Amino acid sequence: MDYFIVVVTTVAGLYFHWWLYVRIRRWMDRDLALSLAGADERKKAYMLACLDKARAQRVKRAELAAWLERQAAAYPQG
């Protein structure tokens, strides 16, 4: 019974740390997209849509910042 408690607690702890890691990465990606948008509300929505598009295209994490910067530069002004 003791081993069962240790295993369940360890698995729950590992799952929680994985979940927290994934959430923090998503928050950081969202903050990056929003920081590239500035104060423009339409551009914020555009950049969040671009972030969703990057996730759908499976853009690698190392390439995400440059990819989002290119999308921000391609935003139609005016």
C-alpha positions in Angstrom: 0.0 0.0 0.0 2.9 2.4 0.8 4.3 1.9 -2.7 0.9 2.7 -4.2 0.8 6.0 -2.4 4.3 6.9 -3.5 3.6 6.0 -7.1 0.3 7.9 -7.2 1.8 11.0 -5.5 4.8 10.9 -7.9 2.7 10.6 -11.0 0.4 13.4 -9.8 3.4 15.6 -9.1 5.0 14.9 -12.5 1.7 15.6 -14.3 1.2 18.9 -12.4 4.7 20.0 -13.3 4.2 19.1 -17.0 0.9 21.0 -17.0 2.4 24.0 -15.4 5.3 24.0 -17.9 2.9 23.8 -20.8 0.8 26.7 -19.4 3.8 28.9 -18.8 5.1 28.3 -22.4 1.6 29.2 -23.8 1.5 32.4 -21.7 5.0 33.4 -22.9 4.1 32.8 -26.5 0.9 34.9 -26.0 2.8 37.7 -24.3 5.3 37.7 -27.2 2.6 38.0 -29.8 0.8 40.7 -27.8 4.1 42.7 -27.3 4.7 42.7 -31.1 1.2 44.2 -31.5 1.7 47.2 -29.4 -1.4 49.1 -28.3 -3.5 48.5 -31.5 -6.5 46.3 -30.6 -6.9 45.0 -34.2 -3.3 44.1 -34.4 -3.5 42.3 -31.1 -6.3 40.1 -32.5 -4.3 39.6 -35.7 -1.2 38.6 -33.8 -3.2 36.1 -31.6 -4.7 34.6 -34.8 -1.1 34.4 -36.2 -0.1 32.6 -33.0 -2.9 30.1 -33.5 -1.8 29.7 -37.2 1.8 29.1 -36.0 0.6 26.4 -33.6 -1.4 24.8 -36.4 1.6 24.8 -38.7 3.7 23.4 -35.9 6.3 26.2 -36.1 9.2 25.2 -33.9 9.7 27.1 -30.7 13.2 28.3 -31.7 11.7 29.8 -34.9 8.5 31.2 -33.3 9.8 34.7 -32.4 11.2 35.3 -35.9 8.0 33.9 -37.5 5.8 36.2 -35.4 8.0 39.2 -36.2 7.6 38.6 -39.9 3.8 38.3 -39.4 3.8 41.6 -37.4 5.8 43.3 -40.2 3.3 42.0 -42.8 0.4 43.5 -40.9 -1.4 46.0 -43.2 -1.1 49.5 -41.8 -4.0 51.9 -42.1 
